Amino acid sequence: MTELEKLLALVPPPMEPVDGDADWGRVEEALGLRLPPEFIAVARRYGRGTFCSTYSYCDPDEMIEQNPRWADDQRFLLEDDGIECPHPVYPEPGGLLYWGSDPVGGGLCWVTEPSDSPERWKTLYWTRDDDFLYPEGGVAAVLTGLIEDLLARDRENGSNVDDGPWFSPYSRDVHVYLQLTESEGAPPYRERLRVLREHLAPTTARGSYQNATGERQDHFAAANGRWKLTYETVYAHQIRVAYPPGDDGPVRDALLPAVEAMGCRATVTQMHGVARWPELERD
């Protein structure tokens, strides 16, 4: 089994990748070098999106715009602290070429050496804490290892990962926060979560978190992955939901009865988009 086949078996790709036919030749021409063939194969199979809400790779525009900007910026910040970057930055010989990221400022870069053999390039994972990690293998193996490590950490922390890893295709979603208040006699959190997921079934777990004082976040997807939800008490008692703009009515019609069945009342706060549920804010 190839490294790409292992990644595909671990994380099923979407049926219709977003921008899966992107023009990577344009990137190679702009940067003046060939990209690793396996990277392009991964981008073709998955399209734009994010693995496990954590790791993503550049689309063509990002790769052109972020090189050499990302690594140069990181190198200058490092030098301000009196630390020397272990590699030059492309287009210097053997320089770093940015190709992916995590959600907290870390970057995945190729060490472009030898320049004429991109299939042999190693990856540097430059973390937010300025650790320099060198995961083994090509792009598919690097992503597989990062995802498996993430799942292992989640299991150690008691997060719900029973449904396995996932890939979320890119979409210009509407983001809505439903602020909740509990009615008298409302059931405990886990029962409210069960009722919520039952009303939106079928759903797929996307991990969970519990802090030291017992507040929780539970992430899951509904509507064949189009709706991404978080039910939580960590930052507030609320439901966060992201969905395509055309699904505004179906999301509203599904969520409001679920909230009532949970023994709660909701007011809506809209963020990063327009959600037309004004009657809730007048209640």
N, C-alpha and C positions, 0 to 999 in steps of 0.2 A: 504494500500500500504506500503510495507516495505521500509526501507531507501535505500536499493540497487535498488529497482524498481523506486524510485523517481529519483535517479541519472541516471539510464538508460533512463528514460523519458526525463530528462533535457538535457542530452548529449548522443546522439545515439552512441553506440559502433561500431567499425569497423566490417565489415562482416568477415574478416579474421585477427584476432588479431595476432600481431607479438609476437612470443614466448608465446602464450597463454597457451601452455602446459608445461611451465617451471616447474622444479622440486623444489617445495617449501619444500618438505621433507628434501632435502639436506641442506636447510637453517636452518630448525628447528634442525637438527642434529648438524650442526656446531655451532649454538648459544646455544644449550642445553635448548630449551624451545619451546612451541607451539606458533604459530602465530595466531592472530585473524582470525577465519574462514571467516569473511566478507572481510577482506583484500585479502585473496587468491581468493575469489569469484570475487572481483573487478578486480584483476590482470588477472584472466582467461577470463573475458568478454571483457576487453579492450586491454590486452597485453601491450607491451612496448610502451611508447609514452607520450604525454603531453596534459593536458587539457588547452585549450584556450591559448596556447603558454606560460603558466605561471606555472602551478602546475603539478608535476610529482611524482611518487612513485618509490621506488627502484626496480630494477630487482634482481634476486637471488645473482649474484656476487656482486653487489653494496651493498646489505644489509649485506653480510658477511664482505666485505672489509671495510665498513664505520662504523661498530660497533666493539668496542666502540670509534673508532677514531674521528668521527665527534663531538659527544657530549663532549668528553674529550678535544679536541682542543678548542671548544667554552668555556668550563668551565675555562680552563687555561687563555684564553684571558680575561674573565670576572674577574677572580681573580687579573689579572694585574691592573685592574681598581679599585680594592678594593671592588668588589661586589661579593657576594656569590651566587652560583647557587642554585635555590630553590629545586633541586632534586639531588640525587646521579646519577651515570651513570652505566648502566647495564654492568657487571653482579652483581653489588652491589644490595642488596634487594630493590625492588621498583625503580630501576634505569631507566634512560632514554634509549630508544631503537629507533634509527633513522630509519624512514621509508619513508620519502618524502621530497620534497624541493620546493622552489620558485626560480625564476631566478636571484635573487639578494643576495643570501647567506643565506636566512632563511631556517629553517628546521622544519619538522614535526616529532615529537617523541612520542612514547607511554610512559606513566608512568606505568611501568610493575608491577602493584599492583592491586589485589592479583596475585601472580605469577602463580597460577594454574587456573586462570579464565581469559584468554586473551580476551574473548568476553566482559569483563567488563572494560578493560583498557581505560583510558581517553587519549586524545591527547593533547600534549603541542605544540603550534606553537611558536617557538623561532625565532623571527624576526631578521632581520639584525641589527636593532636598539636596540637589546637586550630587547625587550618587550616580556613578557611571557603571551601568550593568551591561553585560554582553551576552544576551540570550543566544542559545545555539540555533543553527539552521537558518533557512531562508525565511521569507515573510510568513508563509503558512505555518511553519514550525514555531516561529516567534509568537504569532497570535494564538496558536494552540496552547503553548506553554503559559502565556499570560492569562488566558481564560481558565485553564485548569488550576493555576495558582489562585486566581480570584475565587473560584468555586470552593477550593479547599479552605481558604480564609473565611468564606461565608459560613461554611459548615462548622468551623471551629467557633464562630461567633453566634451560632444558633440560628442563622438566617435560613429561611425557607427556600431551598434551591431544588426541591424535589422534581420540578418540571424540566430541569436541565438548562443549559445555556441557550441564548437566543440572539438573533440579529434583528435590529429594528431599522427598517428602511427609512431613509430621509423623507420627511413630509413637512409642509408649512402648516403646523398645527395651531389651532386655537387652544389657549391655556386658560382654564377656569378653576378658581378656588371656591369651593362651597364651605363656608364657615358653619359649623354645626353646634347646636345646643341640645342637650339631652332632655327629653321629657321625663316627668316623674315616673319611676318604675322601669326605666329603660334597662335592657339587659347589659351585661358586661361587654367589654371591648371585643373579645374573641367571638362572642355570639353576634354582635353587630356586624363584624367582618364577615361571618358566615352568611348572614342574611343578605348583605350587600352583594357578595359574589354569587349567591344563589339567584338573586334577581337579575344579574347580568350574565348568567351562565349561557354558554360555556366560557370559562375564564382560564387563564394560564398564569401561574405564579411567576413573579419576576424578582424574588428576593424579599427579605424583611430585615428589620433592625429593631433592637430593644436597648434602651440606655440603662444606666445603673439604677435609675429611679423607677423603671418599669414602663415608661412611655414607649410607644411602638410606632413604627412605620411598616406598612405592608404594601408592596407594589404588585400589581397584576395587570394583565391585558385582557381586553374583551373585544367582541365584534371582529373576530379573526385577526386580532393584533392591531386593528385600526385605532382603538381607544386604549390609552395608557393611563392607569389610575394609581393613585397612592391614597390609602386611608391611614390617618395618623393622629397621634396625640402628642408628638414630640414638640413641634413648634406651635401648634394650635390643634384643637379638635376640628379636623377638616378632611374633606376629600379634594384631592387635586386630580384634574382630568385634562388630558391633551387629546385632541381629535381633529380630523380634517374639517375645514370650515363647512362643508356641505352636510356634515352630520350633526349640526347644532340641534335641530329638532329631535331626532332620534335619541341623542344623548340626554337631553332634557327630559323627554318622556320616559326614559328608562331609569334615570337617576332619582327623580323626585319621588316616585312611588317607593323606591328602595329605601330612601332616607326615612320616609314615613314609617315603613315596616321595621326599620332599625330602632324606632322609638325616639327619633330626633326631628328637629326642625332645621331648616337651612336658609341662609342668606348667601347671595352670590357676590363674589369679588372677581372682577375680570382682570386678567393680566396678559400681556403679550398677544393681544388679539381682541376681537369684538364678540361678545356673547350677549344675545338679546333675551335676557331673562329679567327684565326690569321689575316685574310684579313681585318678585321675591324681596327686593330691597325695599318695597313699600309696605311689606307685611309687618 
